[in-house]
């Protein structure tokens, strides 16, 4: 999926149980190196570790007040490196929320449901296919 090197995956969610469930699910796949963060601030502080993908909760400010929400965190990630793909997670099944995430340059939006883990496992290979196509297109455009 990623040229034999481990995929550096950041998981960011303020719901400790959901975060642990995500971590356990991804630990079943040996190609991942996983880092977990309970808030956006911790994620931002660790961006120098060059995550390949970030899975980010939309709310993030449900437990600890005064911290960045998911959109604010997404904006800071994109300001740091616009190439990092971010998949937003939310319990909200509202089209407006998904559209808002996409306007802020999220790669995708997944509703926290019984199929969320399966969707995430399908999105990650799609991210690498997209990045490969984008790289090939850039190469082609440079030669025109």
N, C-alpha and C positions, 0 to 999 in steps of 0.2 A: 504493500500500500504506500509506503513512504521510503522507497529505495533501501530497505533493510535496516534503517536506523529507527530507534524507538520514537514514537510520537509523544511529544511533550504536551500533555493535556492538563489544562487548568479547569477545575470545577469550582464554581463560586455560588454558594447558596447559604442563606442565613438559617434555613431549616436544617438543624443538625441531623435529624433522622433521614431526610431526603438526601442530604449531601453524602451521608454514609452509604445509603442504598446505591447512589450513583457510583461512588468509589468502589464498592463491592462488585457491582456489575462490570465496570471497566477493568478491574483487576483480573477478571476471567480471561482477558485478552493480553497475552504477553507482549504485544507490540506497543503498549502504552507505559509511559512514565507519568504518574498521576500526582498532581499537587492539589490540595483542597484549601479553600479559603472561605471563612465565614462572613466576609464582607468585601465590598469593592475596594476599599482602601488597601487591604492586605494584598489583593490581587495586583493593584497598580504598583505597589511597592516592589513586587516581584517580577515585573515585566522584563527586567533585564535577563531573566532566565529563558527568554525567547520561547514562549509557548507556541506550539504549532496550531493549536485550536483552544478556544476558551468556550466553555459552556457556562452561561451566566444567567442567574435568576433575575427576573424582571423587577420584583419588589425590592428585595434586599434590606429594606428598612422596617421590616415587620417586627423584629424583636429588639434590635438596638436602635434607639431613636437618635437622630442627628447624623446618621451615616449616609453615604451616597446611595441612591437607588440604582436600579439596573441600567436605566438610560444614561444617567450621569456617568456611571462606570464605563459603559459602552463608548460614550463620547471621549473619555480620557484614554481608553485603550486605542481608539482610532487616531487620536491626536499623537499618541506615542508611536504607533506603527499601524498605518491604515491597511496593511497587508494581512494582519492577524485575523483569521476568520472567527467570528463570534456567533454562537448559536444561543438564542435567547430562550429561556424556559419560563413558563408562567402557569399558574393555576387558572388564570383568566382565559376563557375561551371566547374572546371578543375580537372581531376582525379589526376594530380600531387600534387595539393594542398591538396586534401583529403588524399592521401597516405602519404604526409609529416606530416600531423596532426596525422595520426595513428602511424607513426614511433616515434612520440614524446609522444605516449601513451594516445592520446585522446580516449574517449570511442566511440564517433561517430562524424560524420561530416554532417552538414545540410546546404544546399544551401538556402540562403535567397530568398524565392520565395513565391508565393501565398499559397503554401502548407506547408511552414516552421513551422507555429504554430501547425498544426495538427501532423506533424512529431515529433516535440518536445514533444507533449502530449503523443505520443505513445512510445517514447524512454525512458521517465522517469520510467514508470512501468517496462520496460525491464531491466533497470539498477538494480532495486530492485530484480527482478527475478534472474538476473545474480549474484548479491551479495549473495543471499540466496543459490544458487547452489554452488557458490565458497566456502562459509562457510561450507556447508554440505560435500563437497568434501574434504576440509581440515580436518574436523572432522574424516571422513572415513579413510583418508590417515594416520592420527596419530595413528589409531588403528590397522593398518596392521602390 
